[in-house]
Amino acid sequence: QVQLVESGGGLVQAGGSLRLACAASGRTFSSYTMGWFRQAPGKEREFVAAIRRSGGITYYVDSVKGRFTISRDNAKNTVYLQMNSLKPEDTAVYYCAADSRPWGLGSPPLDGYDYWGQGTQVTVSS
């Protein structure tokens, strides 16, 4: 069992930055792919980014490439999402998630993760 707790959300102006963190419980953090997802009002949840167990390989949805960076610290059981050049369309509840499935052909699972956090609100004003 893995419990995930996100933090770092808030209100920021367009062009600004936020850093989300997700702290995981348990001693098996390093055995999971970690992902970030988001859900805007009235929209379905979408994949944002993922990072492999060792942290060496990352994957992003096209809309955040070059602006967001996912990283992890396995010693601290924490995954981060650095968000720069934020846009109003980035406004959403952001969730971190953990998954035990292998990556396929260089890309991670894009949904159906094993464990989910409760989410943190990110609001970007124009």
JOPEJO-V991877 format. One line per field, one symbol per residue. phi: phi as a letter, one per 30 degrees, with the letter a starting at -180 (. if undefined). psi: psi as a letter, one per 30 degrees, with the letter a starting at -180 (. if undefined). burial: I if it has 16 or more other ideal C-beta (glycine too) atoms within 10 Angstrom, else O. A space follows every 10 residues. Layout:
phi=???
psi=???
burial=???
This chain:
phi=.bcbbdajdl cbdejdbbbc bbcccjcced ccdcbcbbbd eibddbdcab bdedidbbbb dedceiccbc bbbddchbcb bdcchdbedd dadcbcabbc dddchibdec aiddbbddjb dbbccc
psi=kkkkjllfla kllkfalljk kjkkllggef gkkklklljl kgllkkkell klefffklkl keffkfekkk lljffghkkl jkjlhkleff klkkkllkkf lllkhgklkg lglekkaflk kkkjk.
burial=OIOIOIOIIO OIOOOOOIOI IIIIOOOOIO OIIIIIIIOO OOOOIOIIII IIIOOOOOII IOOIOOOIII OIOIOOIIII IOIOOIOOOI IIIIIIIIIO OOOOOOOIIO OOIOIIIOII OIOIOO
